[in-house]
Structures are given as structure tokens and as C-alpha cells.
Amino acid sequence: MKHTKLVLALAAAGVLVVGCGGGGSSSSAPAGGGTATTSLTGSTKYGAVPTAAIKITATNAPSVVSGANTSMNGLNNLSSAATIKAAGASKNSAVSIAQREVMRMQNTQFKSLPIGVVGTNPTTTPCTGPTGGTYTSSFKDKNGNGTFDAGDAYSISFNACDDGQGTVQTGVLSMSITTLPSATSQNFAATLTFADLKSVTAATATTAADTTNIDGDLSMSSITAASGSTTMTISGKLLAMNSTLDGVFQMADYSLAMTNSPAGAFSIDITMTTAGTVMNGSVTLTTPTPLTGGTGGSMRITGAGGSYVQVSAADATGTNCNLTVFDGTTTTNTTPTCASLGI
């Protein structure tokens, strides 16, 4: 899948400074730690994933960061407004299309039918990319009141849908609306189900081609304030992904909140446990301070025995990263290139 610079923040500004120095080591043990233990199953439709908590060391830290960043990118690619503006993600990604469909259905009045009967005929929409494709939306007016509101559901079937930014999607995304305050409200909450949604991303000058599959459920909400700022939150118990570039991985007990202002400023806060074949185990990922464009933030990955690695940008271009590794005994500070960490 496409890697962003430290997910979103390094791509936007590359100035996430956390007070960690250059090379050297210390025997002091910083606060923080804990083992990565959650509801990871280790079994996915894409194959087994090792779930034992990883002991993070200076040696394995780069592969741990790369694996954790892969999972974080997986969540980012499922979100919408903040990701679109901050990291250049597709405006026609599955979740973005789902959001637009909610808004479209709010403006649609359809003939009331018995509860549970499809409220409109399936609608097929052409995709905007050069290879075309379509997506078909099917709606259910479950309460039969002739409007699209809380309790209603729909599904979107992607048929080789080219998003116009190098990705073609195939598969089904289903959504059940849990909150929709009014026919004109931009705020809503829903439960989404991904049924082996497949995304094929073409190679670019800087990234290799990749095929990614996702399977599982998540809850999402979108709240737009009077100021125009939008906060997108996605959370859930378990998602599984498979990537031809990044292997098989799971995300458990995850929560990601992103706020995006009309001017383009953004803030990202994330917590999750992830396990993958690249890392060969599991870790817990948090943002001790939210990632923000141009003002600060940090990402910490915690493993077994209180070991952790913390990452931030070391320069304004995002070329180099500050890397602090605590292996349970010794702290090591280095400044490797971000590319060497897979971000």
C-alpha cells in the first residue's frame, strides 16, 4: 500500500519535534511501556499473523516502525476528509464514496415501501478514472418512512472502479446508519462492513504497484462544526488486511480521530494494537501528543517488557527521523533517514 511520511504529519510538514537528541545511549529507563496484549486473533482469511508481543531493540526497531506504519496507513486509507487534504489520499476511496452517498441520500425522497424492502432501485454510477468501472448503491428504507435516516442501510458494490488517482477497487462495502440527526445534517455515525474489499494501486515514479485486501467491521462518525472543521473518527475491534508489498496484518482495539480545518490544518490521534508478518509479532501504537501539521506530535510503538521506539521528524523536509529506542534497559537515540524506516 502507499506509504506516507510518518503517516500524515511528516508528509505535511516534517517538523514533529519531540525532545530526543542525536546519537548516543543512556542507562536510564524512561517512563512508559507495557506489553502488546489485546484481542488479536492471529487468524485471518489471508493467513496467519504472529501475535506475540515483540521485544523492541535498536536492531529490530526499523522493521517494527515499518510494520506499525503499514497498519497506521491502513487506517488512514479508510478515512476521508483529513486524509484527503493532508496526505493526498483518494477523494474516491471507499469510505469517501460512502460519505458522499449518505449526503446524496439525505436529499433523496423515495416512495415509502414496507419495512425492510429496498427503498430505491440500485443506482449505478460510473467511476472517474481512465479505466472506468462502476459502483452500484443499494438502499433499504428499514422503517418505511420515505426518508434516509437512522436505522436505514445501504451497500456499495465496486466493480473495477478506477478512482482517478491510480487505484482500482473491487468488492462490497456495507453501511448501517446509527445516527443521522436531520435531513440536512452533515453529521452522522455508522457501522461499516468490508467484505474482502480489494484495491489495486498502480506503480508510480516513487512507489511500487500493490494489491490490498481488507476484511472486517468498523464504526465511524463524521462531525462538522459551525467553523467548518470536520472530525472523522473510526474505531473497531478487529480488521485484517493483506498487501502484496506489506504482507498480512491485523489491527485490534483501534481508534483514530482526525480533525481537518477548512484552511487545511489537521490533527491526528491514534491508539491501536497491531500484528503483522513484517514485524513478526505485535506492538501497541499511540500518539503521546497528536500529530499536527507544522506544530508537533510524536508516534510511540510499545512492545514487550516496556520496550518502545518513538519516532518524530528531524528536519523540515521529513528526510530524516529522530528515533528513540528503549529496550527495557538502555535508551538509544539516532537520526536515520525516514526512508530506512519504511516511512
Secondary structure as UniProt FT lines:
FT   TURN            5..8
FT   HELIX           9..12
FT   STRAND          25..26
FT   STRAND          43..44
FT   TURN            45..46
FT   STRAND          47..48
FT   TURN            58..60
FT   HELIX           61..76
FT   TURN            77..78
FT   HELIX           81..87
FT   TURN            91..92
FT   HELIX           94..106
FT   TURN            115..116
FT   STRAND          123..126
FT   TURN            130..131
FT   STRAND          134..140
FT   TURN            142..143
FT   TURN            150..151
FT   STRAND          153..162
FT   STRAND          167..179
FT   TURN            183..184
FT   STRAND          188..201
FT   STRAND          210..224
FT   TURN            226..227
FT   STRAND          230..243
FT   TURN            244..246
FT   STRAND          247..260
FT   TURN            262..263
FT   STRAND          266..276
FT   TURN            277..280
FT   STRAND          281..286
FT   STRAND          291..292
FT   TURN            293..295
FT   STRAND          299..302
FT   HELIX           304..306
FT   STRAND          308..313
FT   TURN            316..317
FT   STRAND          320..326
FT   STRAND          331..334
FT   HELIX           339..341
//
